Amino acid sequence: MTPLAPEMRPYPVRVHARQNGPPSRLLWLVKWLLLVPHVLVLIPLWIGFALLTLVALVAIVITGRYPRWIFDYNLGVLRWSWRVSYYGYGALGTDRYPPFTLADVQDHPARLDIDYPARLHRGLALVKWLLAIPHLLILAILFGGGGWLTWQAGSEAWAWGGGGLVGLLVLISAITLTFTGDYPRPLLALILGMNRWALRVTAYTALMTDQYPPFRLDPGGNDPSDPTKPTPDTQPSASTTPAMH
């Protein structure tokens, strides 16, 4: 069988989101307050994420492998952050309160999965941050310069990404929701595509995949990558990371 070209292969970072009923017209006004407990937990979790990514970098350079326990922890932090962002001002896509867990909550409206890489390129791990600069420049426009750093820290719930196109679109959607009771589906699809782009780049810069993120928006709630067919040389990630209590 002829191998798929890189641009045709399913991307190993899969971001899904759906609405579980129409959002409340006014709840978005106080979500910043409701998410304070999550932010307080996510800040130290993201500090751990950064430190453990450095440990993973050393391990990859020496062994070519990403330590599985670090991978599962980092994936859990990304999952938690995505649920908070989708509930909060990264999308306002659901009124279901995010659970306090690193685990994959299969019935939650916002889900994220990343294929665990069997092997990683040792030298590439040292320059991924440099290769990702074109993406980071685009994301700085989409999320706002300060907002991108805020998003990375897992505390986007404080404000609309610090500005940027995503923040503007979410604000327009919130105002529309307030007056009509309906979230504009085209805007939600576009917002989800931008968040999907950001999560792919985050996983790449965190060394969790060697597959370079595509320069494209994949709008909509369903990720175009087939979750039943992991990319070559990868294994499905664990979805049973222990919950935090």
Helices and strands as residue ranges (DSSP letters): G 6-8, E 13-17, G 27-29, H 31-34, H 36-63, H 68-87, E 110-114, E 116-117, G 124-126, H 128-131, H 133-143, H 145-152, G 156-158, H 164-180, H 185-205, E 234-235
